[in-house]
Amino acid sequence: MLADALAAAWDFGAFRRSGPARVSRGTVDGTPVQLLKPQTFMNRSGGAVRHLVADPEFDARRDLLILVDEAALPLGTYRLRARGSNGGHRGLESVETAVGSREYARLRIGVGPQPATQLMEDYVLEEFTGEELAALRDLLPALCDAVTCWVTEGIEVAMNRFNRRPRLTG
């Protein structure tokens, strides 16, 4: 959903099949950008970025932002990270293997909490309810701004600007 919103916001072309991914390309403030939507099982997502690593100019610390659903974060929240563990997320584990490092940025988008009575495998494959989908759609403008900031100003600026803790009221 976010990749489609970014492609539209940045006036990129349609996504086209390219190896194990669908790709849309363009530039954002003069920076070449590729949006990739893996067409593999989630736990093989690294295959979609493997060709990037082969480019000697590619630096995952600077050039890669992975968008990932996160059941540990409440729906409607998100966190940018410059690096880190895969946290048991099989898709991130696959990317880590392909990149050969944990040194790549990720945007974790909350889809939780997972009901205690439901297996994770079932939960993440479930369709969003209308209410959940509306909450995610409402979040898209902020997510697009965060990714645009990452492209134009880097991960540190994006984290400082967009990883705000909710204010306590009282």
MDTraj code that builds the backbone (N, CA, C; nanometers):
import mdtraj as md
import numpy as np

residues = "MET LEU ALA ASP ALA LEU ALA ALA ALA TRP ASP PHE GLY ALA PHE ARG ARG SER GLY PRO ALA ARG VAL SER ARG GLY THR VAL ASP GLY THR PRO VAL GLN LEU LEU LYS PRO GLN THR PHE MET ASN ARG SER GLY GLY ALA VAL ARG HIS LEU VAL ALA ASP PRO GLU PHE ASP ALA ARG ARG ASP LEU LEU ILE LEU VAL ASP GLU ALA ALA LEU PRO LEU GLY THR TYR ARG LEU ARG ALA ARG GLY SER ASN GLY GLY HIS ARG GLY LEU GLU SER VAL GLU THR ALA VAL GLY SER ARG GLU TYR ALA ARG LEU ARG ILE GLY VAL GLY PRO GLN PRO ALA THR GLN LEU MET GLU ASP TYR VAL LEU GLU GLU PHE THR GLY GLU GLU LEU ALA ALA LEU ARG ASP LEU LEU PRO ALA LEU CYS ASP ALA VAL THR CYS TRP VAL THR GLU GLY ILE GLU VAL ALA MET ASN ARG PHE ASN ARG ARG PRO ARG LEU THR GLY".split()
xyz = np.array([
    [0.0823, -0.1178, 0.0000],
    [0.0000, 0.0000, 0.0000],
    [0.0882, 0.1262, 0.0000],
    [0.1927, 0.1273, 0.0861],
    [0.2798, 0.2448, 0.0933],
    [0.3616, 0.2613, -0.0344],
    [0.4115, 0.1524, -0.0896],
    [0.4889, 0.1631, -0.2135],
    [0.4036, 0.2237, -0.3246],
    [0.2778, 0.1834, -0.3328],
    [0.1869, 0.2402, -0.4336],
    [0.1634, 0.3892, -0.4081],
    [0.1467, 0.4258, -0.2803],
    [0.1256, 0.5666, -0.2456],
    [0.2480, 0.6501, -0.2798],
    [0.3669, 0.5955, -0.2548],
    [0.4906, 0.6668, -0.2884],
    [0.5037, 0.6845, -0.4397],
    [0.4775, 0.5783, -0.5146],
    [0.4866, 0.5865, -0.6609],
    [0.3919, 0.6935, -0.7145],
    [0.2735, 0.7009, -0.6576],
    [0.1769, 0.8030, -0.7003],
    [0.2221, 0.9427, -0.6592],
    [0.2670, 0.9575, -0.5351],
    [0.3091, 1.0890, -0.4847],
    [0.4292, 1.1428, -0.5618],
    [0.5175, 1.0539, -0.6018],
    [0.6388, 1.0946, -0.6730],
    [0.6221, 1.0911, -0.8248],
    [0.5038, 1.0625, -0.8746],
    [0.4762, 1.0535, -1.0189],
    [0.5673, 0.9550, -1.0911],
    [0.5928, 0.8421, -1.0274],
    [0.6701, 0.7349, -1.0903],
    [0.5763, 0.6589, -1.1841],
    [0.6340, 0.5819, -1.2707],
    [0.5539, 0.4994, -1.3602],
    [0.4946, 0.3798, -1.2885],
    [0.4230, 0.3008, -1.3645],
    [0.3611, 0.1801, -1.3110],
    [0.4685, 0.0813, -1.2659],
    [0.4316, -0.0056, -1.1738],
    [0.5215, -0.1130, -1.1318],
    [0.5267, -0.2169, -1.2433],
    [0.6479, -0.2593, -1.2758],
    [0.6682, -0.3597, -1.3802],
    [0.7526, -0.4731, -1.3250],
    [0.7261, -0.5920, -1.3743],
    [0.7989, -0.7112, -1.3282],
    [0.9459, -0.6993, -1.3657],
    [1.0324, -0.7268, -1.2683],
    [1.1767, -0.7290, -1.2894],
    [1.2354, -0.8329, -1.1948],
    [1.2608, -0.9525, -1.2473],
    [1.3109, -1.0599, -1.1628],
    [1.2087, -1.0950, -1.0560],
    [1.2550, -1.1066, -0.9310],
    [1.1640, -1.1474, -0.8239],
    [1.0854, -1.0315, -0.7613],
    [1.0729, -0.9196, -0.8345],
    [1.0029, -0.8032, -0.7793],
    [0.9277, -0.7293, -0.8886],
    [0.8376, -0.6439, -0.8445],
    [0.7764, -0.5442, -0.9318],
    [0.8451, -0.4142, -0.8945],
    [0.8852, -0.3353, -0.9957],
    [0.9692, -0.2180, -0.9741],
    [0.9069, -0.0954, -1.0391],
    [0.9178, 0.0163, -0.9692],
    [0.8812, 0.1467, -1.0237],
    [0.9997, 0.2386, -0.9976],
    [1.0401, 0.3145, -1.0994],
    [1.1605, 0.3972, -1.0885],
    [1.1300, 0.5428, -1.1208],
    [1.2136, 0.6294, -1.0631],
    [1.2043, 0.7710, -1.0904],
    [1.3085, 0.8451, -1.0099],
    [1.2901, 0.9754, -0.9966],
    [1.3812, 1.0549, -0.9145],
    [1.3008, 1.1374, -0.8148],
    [1.3622, 1.1603, -0.7007],
    [1.3045, 1.2440, -0.5953],
    [1.4087, 1.3497, -0.5641],
    [1.3791, 1.4745, -0.5960],
    [1.4746, 1.5845, -0.5777],
    [1.6117, 1.5510, -0.6364],
    [1.6126, 1.4936, -0.7554],
    [1.7366, 1.4610, -0.8244],
    [1.8018, 1.3309, -0.7828],
    [1.7458, 1.2612, -0.6848],
    [1.8008, 1.1334, -0.6388],
    [1.7283, 1.0194, -0.7087],
    [1.8014, 0.9323, -0.7789],
    [1.7366, 0.8162, -0.8404],
    [1.6825, 0.7228, -0.7320],
    [1.5592, 0.6769, -0.7521],
    [1.4932, 0.5908, -0.6537],
    [1.4280, 0.4743, -0.7262],
    [1.4392, 0.3566, -0.6660],
    [1.3668, 0.2389, -0.7122],
    [1.2764, 0.1927, -0.5995],
    [1.1502, 0.1738, -0.6298],
    [1.0569, 0.1124, -0.5362],
    [1.0413, -0.0331, -0.5772],
    [1.0640, -0.1239, -0.4849],
    [1.0546, -0.2667, -0.5141],
    [0.9432, -0.3290, -0.4316],
    [0.8615, -0.4103, -0.4962],
    [0.7612, -0.4899, -0.4265],
    [0.7944, -0.6360, -0.4558],
    [0.8555, -0.7045, -0.3569],
    [0.8917, -0.8447, -0.3797],
    [0.7711, -0.9273, -0.4212],
    [0.7943, -1.0199, -0.5114],
    [0.6887, -1.1086, -0.5580],
    [0.7146, -1.2513, -0.5120],
    [0.7944, -1.2630, -0.4068],
    [0.8274, -1.3924, -0.3477],
    [0.7478, -1.4076, -0.2183],
    [0.7611, -1.5229, -0.1556],
    [0.7089, -1.5355, -0.0209],
    [0.7837, -1.4363, 0.0665],
    [0.7173, -1.3856, 0.1701],
    [0.7756, -1.2834, 0.2561],
    [0.9115, -1.3267, 0.3101],
    [0.9262, -1.4525, 0.3478],
    [1.0519, -1.4967, 0.4063],
    [1.1644, -1.5123, 0.3035],
    [1.1373, -1.4748, 0.1796],
    [1.2409, -1.4736, 0.0743],
    [1.2554, -1.3342, 0.0123],
    [1.2154, -1.2317, 0.0854],
    [1.2177, -1.0939, 0.0356],
    [1.3562, -1.0465, -0.0045],
    [1.4587, -1.1015, 0.0555],
    [1.5951, -1.0618, 0.0227],
    [1.6295, -1.0811, -0.1233],
    [1.5647, -1.1747, -0.1887],
    [1.5896, -1.1977, -0.3306],
    [1.5607, -1.0746, -0.4160],
    [1.4689, -0.9915, -0.3696],
    [1.4332, -0.8707, -0.4449],
    [1.5407, -0.7632, -0.4382],
    [1.6267, -0.7677, -0.3359],
    [1.7317, -0.6653, -0.3223],
    [1.8702, -0.7186, -0.3574],
    [1.8807, -0.8459, -0.3833],
    [2.0112, -0.9078, -0.4091],
    [2.0858, -0.8396, -0.5246],
    [2.0148, -0.8017, -0.6303],
    [2.0811, -0.7374, -0.7448],
    [2.1384, -0.6004, -0.7078],
    [2.0776, -0.5331, -0.6104],
    [2.1285, -0.4027, -0.5679],
    [2.2663, -0.4165, -0.5049],
    [2.2838, -0.5204, -0.4237],
    [2.4088, -0.5438, -0.3526],
    [2.5235, -0.5686, -0.4503],
    [2.4941, -0.6219, -0.5674],
    [2.5976, -0.6496, -0.6672],
    [2.6565, -0.5220, -0.7272],
    [2.5865, -0.4104, -0.7156],
    [2.6351, -0.2824, -0.7689],
    [2.7400, -0.2257, -0.6734],
    [2.8632, -0.2026, -0.7214],
    [2.9687, -0.1520, -0.6318],
    [2.9391, -0.0138, -0.5736],
    [2.8504, 0.0629, -0.6357],
    [2.8130, 0.1954, -0.5849],
    [2.7077, 0.1882, -0.4742],
    [2.6441, 0.0727, -0.4604],
    [2.5364, 0.0557, -0.3637],
    [2.5926, 0.0440, -0.2227],
    [2.5368, 0.1211, -0.1312],
    [2.5720, 0.1148, 0.0104],
    [2.4409, 0.1006, 0.0876],
    [2.4165, -0.0171, 0.1417],
    [2.2892, -0.0441, 0.2100],
    [2.2637, 0.0540, 0.3238],
    [2.3679, 0.1001, 0.3899],
    [2.3498, 0.1951, 0.5008],
    [2.2885, 0.3261, 0.4529],
    [2.3140, 0.3606, 0.3288],
    [2.2680, 0.4876, 0.2723],
    [2.1524, 0.4697, 0.1739],
    [2.1513, 0.3588, 0.1016],
    [2.0653, 0.3436, -0.0155],
    [1.9454, 0.2504, 0.0009],
    [1.9282, 0.1887, 0.1171],
    [1.8224, 0.0894, 0.1328],
    [1.7324, 0.1235, 0.2505],
    [1.6042, 0.1303, 0.2237],
    [1.5022, 0.1443, 0.3274],
    [1.4002, 0.0339, 0.3041],
    [1.3846, -0.0528, 0.4022],
    [1.2893, -0.1624, 0.3922],
    [1.1615, -0.1220, 0.4654],
    [1.0483, -0.1358, 0.3993],
    [0.9172, -0.1093, 0.4581],
    [0.8636, -0.2424, 0.5081],
    [0.8279, -0.2476, 0.6356],
    [0.7906, -0.3765, 0.6929],
    [0.6725, -0.3616, 0.7884],
    [0.5811, -0.4578, 0.7816],
    [0.4708, -0.4607, 0.8774],
    [0.5241, -0.5123, 1.0104],
    [0.4723, -0.4579, 1.1202],
    [0.5247, -0.4916, 1.2520],
    [0.4096, -0.5168, 1.3496],
    [0.3896, -0.6443, 1.3843],
    [0.2822, -0.6813, 1.4760],
    [0.3107, -0.6363, 1.6189],
    [0.4369, -0.6080, 1.6512],
    [0.4719, -0.5633, 1.7864],
    [0.4394, -0.4154, 1.8085],
    [0.4082, -0.3424, 1.7020],
    [0.3703, -0.2013, 1.7137],
    [0.2198, -0.1881, 1.6943],
    [0.1576, -0.1013, 1.7706],
    [0.0128, -0.0810, 1.7540],
    [-0.0206, -0.0259, 1.6149],
    [-0.1363, -0.0652, 1.5660],
    [-0.1860, -0.0143, 1.4391],
    [-0.1884, 0.1380, 1.4422],
    [-0.1394, 0.1991, 1.3355],
    [-0.1401, 0.3450, 1.3270],
    [-0.0130, 0.4092, 1.3787],
    [0.0859, 0.3280, 1.4161],
    [0.2143, 0.3811, 1.4605],
    [0.3239, 0.3303, 1.3683],
    [0.4392, 0.3950, 1.3753],
    [0.5517, 0.3517, 1.2938],
    [0.6811, 0.3971, 1.3580],
    [0.7910, 0.3323, 1.3212],
    [0.9233, 0.3666, 1.3734],
    [1.0261, 0.3495, 1.2617],
    [1.1047, 0.4520, 1.2431],
    [1.2194, 0.4442, 1.1535],
    [1.3400, 0.3989, 1.2353],
    [1.4213, 0.3115, 1.1783],
    [1.5437, 0.2648, 1.2417],
    [1.6556, 0.2648, 1.1392],
    [1.7744, 0.3025, 1.1821],
    [1.8905, 0.3055, 1.0927],
    [1.9510, 0.1665, 1.0743],
    [1.9306, 0.0802, 1.1718],
    [1.9882, -0.0542, 1.1696],
    [1.9216, -0.1334, 1.2808],
    [1.9565, -0.2602, 1.2908],
    [1.9060, -0.3386, 1.4026],
    [1.8858, -0.4838, 1.3673],
    [1.8364, -0.5557, 1.4650],
    [1.8113, -0.6978, 1.4435],
    [1.6835, -0.7152, 1.3625],
    [1.6644, -0.8366, 1.3157],
    [1.5425, -0.8641, 1.2405],
    [1.4240, -0.8866, 1.3335],
    [1.4484, -0.8992, 1.4629],
    [1.3403, -0.9147, 1.5599],
    [1.2520, -1.0351, 1.5341],
    [1.3074, -1.1370, 1.4691],
    [1.2290, -1.2559, 1.4392],
    [1.1449, -1.2440, 1.3134],
    [1.1517, -1.1292, 1.2460],
    [1.0755, -1.1078, 1.1223],
    [1.1492, -1.1780, 1.0087],
    [1.0868, -1.2762, 0.9497],
    [1.1536, -1.3588, 0.8470],
    [1.1901, -1.2800, 0.7213],
    [1.1090, -1.1813, 0.6868],
    [1.1408, -1.0990, 0.5704],
    [1.2676, -1.0185, 0.5938],
    [1.2799, -0.9573, 0.7135],
    [1.4020, -0.8830, 0.7464],
    [1.5223, -0.9759, 0.7553],
    [1.5010, -1.0954, 0.8045],
    [1.6087, -1.1943, 0.8108],
    [1.6608, -1.2248, 0.6705],
    [1.5699, -1.2387, 0.5753],
    [1.6079, -1.2650, 0.4369],
    [1.6845, -1.1470, 0.3768],
    [1.6395, -1.0249, 0.4053],
    [1.7088, -0.9051, 0.3565],
    [1.8481, -0.8979, 0.4184],
    [1.8565, -0.9239, 0.5481],
    [1.9853, -0.9230, 0.6187],
    [2.0835, -1.0201, 0.5540],
    [2.0358, -1.1375, 0.5183],
    [2.1204, -1.2365, 0.4524],
    [2.1652, -1.1860, 0.3152],
    [2.0738, -1.1292, 0.2384],
    [2.1075, -1.0795, 0.1044],
    [2.2068, -0.9640, 0.1102],
    [2.1884, -0.8748, 0.2067],
    [2.2743, -0.7564, 0.2197],
    [2.4061, -0.7922, 0.2882],
    [2.4023, -0.8960, 0.3716],
    [2.5217, -0.9367, 0.4442],
    [2.5475, -0.8510, 0.5669],
    [2.4426, -0.7848, 0.6148],
    [2.4602, -0.6919, 0.7261],
    [2.3244, -0.6547, 0.7839],
    [2.3264, -0.6046, 0.9071],
    [2.2079, -0.5465, 0.9691],
    [2.2073, -0.3951, 0.9516],
    [2.3048, -0.3444, 0.8789],
    [2.3244, -0.2004, 0.8608],
    [2.2443, -0.1495, 0.7415],
    [2.1143, -0.1474, 0.7547],
    [2.0252, -0.0886, 0.6549],
    [1.9041, -0.0332, 0.7298],
    [1.8447, 0.0710, 0.6748],
    [1.7308, 0.1354, 0.7395],
    [1.6037, 0.0554, 0.7178],
    [1.5144, 0.0693, 0.8139],
    [1.3834, 0.0060, 0.7999],
    [1.2769, 0.0969, 0.8577],
    [1.1609, 0.0897, 0.7987],
    [1.0436, 0.1619, 0.8464],
    [0.9441, 0.0554, 0.8896],
    [0.9302, 0.0409, 1.0212],
    [0.8396, -0.0591, 1.0775],
    [0.7021, 0.0065, 1.0944],
    [0.6025, -0.0533, 1.0305],
    [0.4669, 0.0025, 1.0310],
    [0.3782, -0.0886, 1.1149],
    [0.3219, -0.0326, 1.2210],
    [0.2425, -0.1107, 1.3155],
    [0.1161, -0.1682, 1.2558],
    [0.0969, -0.2979, 1.2779],
    [-0.0260, -0.3670, 1.2380],
    [-0.0831, -0.4455, 1.3558],
    [-0.0292, -0.4227, 1.4754],
    [-0.0678, -0.4993, 1.5936],
    [-0.1728, -0.4269, 1.6755],
    [-0.2055, -0.4866, 1.7868],
    [-0.1438, -0.6060, 1.8443],
    [-0.2085, -0.7344, 1.7923],
    [-0.1283, -0.8371, 1.7933],
    [-0.1759, -0.9701, 1.7563],
    [-0.2578, -1.0261, 1.8724],
    [-0.3769, -1.0792, 1.8444],
    [-0.4549, -1.1402, 1.9531],
    [-0.3782, -1.2575, 2.0150],
    [-0.3827, -1.2690, 2.1467],
    [-0.3089, -1.3740, 2.2173],
    [-0.3525, -1.5138, 2.1749],
    [-0.4738, -1.5251, 2.1249],
    [-0.5274, -1.6563, 2.0877],
    [-0.4985, -1.6944, 1.9418],
    [-0.4295, -1.6077, 1.8686],
    [-0.4088, -1.6319, 1.7262],
    [-0.2607, -1.6509, 1.6954],
    [-0.2304, -1.7491, 1.6124],
    [-0.0928, -1.7704, 1.5694],
    [-0.0473, -1.6547, 1.4812],
    [0.0791, -1.6163, 1.4929],
    [0.1347, -1.5064, 1.4134],
    [0.1152, -1.5321, 1.2645],
    [0.1395, -1.6548, 1.2199],
    [0.1273, -1.6880, 1.0774],
    [-0.0130, -1.6580, 1.0251],
    [-0.1131, -1.6885, 1.1060],
    [-0.2515, -1.6622, 1.0662],
    [-0.2826, -1.5135, 1.0721],
    [-0.2317, -1.4475, 1.1763],
    [-0.2605, -1.3056, 1.1962],
    [-0.2089, -1.2200, 1.0809],
    [-0.0844, -1.2415, 1.0392],
    [-0.0253, -1.1554, 0.9360],
    [-0.0814, -1.1835, 0.7965],
    [-0.1447, -1.2967, 0.7781],
    [-0.2036, -1.3281, 0.6477],
    [-0.3502, -1.2887, 0.6386],
    [-0.4070, -1.2461, 0.7497],
    [-0.5470, -1.2052, 0.7535],
    [-0.5667, -1.0723, 0.6801],
    [-0.6826, -1.0560, 0.6177],
    [-0.7169, -0.9285, 0.5548],
    [-0.7417, -0.8248, 0.6644],
    [-0.7103, -0.6983, 0.6357],
    [-0.7417, -0.5917, 0.7291],
    [-0.8923, -0.5709, 0.7344],
    [-0.9430, -0.5349, 0.8510],
    [-1.0834, -0.4962, 0.8617],
    [-1.0976, -0.3577, 0.7984],
    [-1.2192, -0.3150, 0.7746],
    [-1.2427, -0.1815, 0.7187],
    [-1.1855, -0.0724, 0.8075],
    [-1.1995, -0.0886, 0.9387],
    [-1.1474, 0.0089, 1.0341],
    [-0.9934, 0.0127, 1.0316],
    [-0.9313, -0.1046, 1.0252],
    [-0.7848, -0.1117, 1.0188],
    [-0.7334, -0.0497, 0.8888],
    [-0.8007, -0.0806, 0.7806],
    [-0.7610, -0.0257, 0.6509],
    [-0.7731, 0.1262, 0.6504],
    [-0.8782, 0.1791, 0.7102],
    [-0.8957, 0.3245, 0.7185],
    [-0.7841, 0.3873, 0.8010],
    [-0.7455, 0.3235, 0.9111],
    [-0.6371, 0.3756, 0.9949],
    [-0.5058, 0.3775, 0.9181],
    [-0.4801, 0.2737, 0.8413],
    [-0.3567, 0.2694, 0.7624],
    [-0.3592, 0.3724, 0.6501],
    [-0.4734, 0.3896, 0.5873],
    [-0.4842, 0.4917, 0.4813],
    [-0.4627, 0.6318, 0.5377],
    [-0.5141, 0.6555, 0.6583],
    [-0.4944, 0.7855, 0.7236],
    [-0.3473, 0.8113, 0.7545],
    [-0.2717, 0.7048, 0.7735],
    [-0.1299, 0.7147, 0.8072],
    [-0.0415, 0.7377, 0.6834],
    [-0.0927, 0.7070, 0.5657],
    [-0.0113, 0.7141, 0.4428],
    [0.0559, 0.8493, 0.4184],
    [-0.0109, 0.9632, 0.4362],
    [0.0593, 1.0900, 0.4124],
    [0.1830, 1.1075, 0.5015],
    [0.1711, 1.0723, 0.6293],
    [0.2865, 1.0834, 0.7202],
    [0.3967, 0.9863, 0.6804],
    [0.3588, 0.8660, 0.6405],
    [0.4584, 0.7674, 0.5968],
    [0.5291, 0.8146, 0.4695],
    [0.4540, 0.8701, 0.3762],
    [0.5146, 0.9235, 0.2529],
    [0.6115, 1.0367, 0.2864],
    [0.5740, 1.1238, 0.3787],
    [0.6631, 1.2319, 0.4207],
    [0.7898, 1.1767, 0.4844],
    [0.7758, 1.0735, 0.5670],
    [0.8920, 1.0137, 0.6331],
    [0.9873, 0.9517, 0.5318],
    [0.9342, 0.8803, 0.4338],
    [1.0196, 0.8173, 0.3325],
    [1.0842, 0.9239, 0.2444],
    [1.0091, 1.0267, 0.2081],
    [1.0662, 1.1361, 0.1289],
    [1.1795, 1.2032, 0.2054],
    [1.1617, 1.2230, 0.3343],
    [1.2673, 1.2804, 0.4179],
    [1.3892, 1.1901, 0.4185],
    [1.3693, 1.0594, 0.4306],
    [1.4818, 0.9654, 0.4266],
    [1.5582, 0.9789, 0.2945],
    [1.4859, 0.9859, 0.1832],
    [1.5508, 0.9974, 0.0520],
    [1.6302, 1.1273, 0.0415],
    [1.5708, 1.2366, 0.0847],
    [1.6317, 1.3681, 0.0605],
    [1.7295, 1.4129, 0.1688],
    [1.7087, 1.3654, 0.2933],
    [1.7908, 1.4152, 0.4037],
    [1.8616, 1.3071, 0.4847],
    [1.8277, 1.1807, 0.4616],
    [1.8957, 1.0723, 0.5316],
    [1.8186, 1.0200, 0.6516],
    [1.8639, 0.9059, 0.7000],
    [1.7922, 0.8351, 0.8063],
    [1.7957, 0.9093, 0.9390],
    [1.9070, 0.9710, 0.9745],
    [1.9148, 1.0385, 1.1046],
    [1.8144, 1.1530, 1.1133],
    [1.8075, 1.2346, 1.0097],
    [1.7111, 1.3451, 1.0080],
    [1.5687, 1.2900, 1.0100],
    [1.5435, 1.1878, 0.9300],
    [1.4087, 1.1291, 0.9253],
    [1.3688, 1.0721, 1.0612],
    [1.4601, 1.0035, 1.1290],
    [1.4270, 0.9492, 1.2616],
    [1.3975, 1.0615, 1.3600],
    [1.4807, 1.1657, 1.3587],
    [1.4593, 1.2773, 1.4511],
    [1.3270, 1.3491, 1.4254],
    [1.2900, 1.3597, 1.2996],
    [1.1683, 1.4313, 1.2655],
    [1.0417, 1.3475, 1.2851],
    [1.0499, 1.2178, 1.2565],
    [0.9276, 1.1368, 1.2515],
    [0.9105, 1.0368, 1.3650],
    [1.0138, 1.0068, 1.4395],
    [1.0008, 0.9128, 1.5519],
    [0.9692, 0.9885, 1.6795],
    [0.8560, 1.0482, 1.6830],
    [0.8153, 1.1241, 1.8013],
    [0.7342, 1.0359, 1.8937],
    [0.7624, 1.0489, 2.0194],
    [0.6851, 0.9763, 2.1205],
    [0.5544, 1.0525, 2.1447],
    [0.4455, 0.9771, 2.1656],
    [0.3193, 1.0461, 2.1950],
    [0.3322, 1.1237, 2.3270],
    [0.2701, 1.2392, 2.3307],
    [0.2719, 1.3212, 2.4531],
    [0.1732, 1.2628, 2.5536],
    [0.2168, 1.2615, 2.6783],
    [0.1269, 1.2168, 2.7856],
    [0.0346, 1.3330, 2.8197],
    [-0.0902, 1.3006, 2.8377],
    [-0.1868, 1.4039, 2.8766],
    [-0.2217, 1.3833, 3.0230],
    [-0.2601, 1.4864, 3.0867],
    [-0.2957, 1.4622, 3.2256],
    [-0.3020, 1.5791, 3.3050],
])
top = md.Topology()
chain = top.add_chain()
for i, resn in enumerate(residues, 1):
    res = top.add_residue(resn, chain, resSeq=i)
    for name in ("N", "CA", "C"):
        top.add_atom(name, md.element.get_by_symbol(name[0]), res)
traj = md.Trajectory(xyz[None], top)
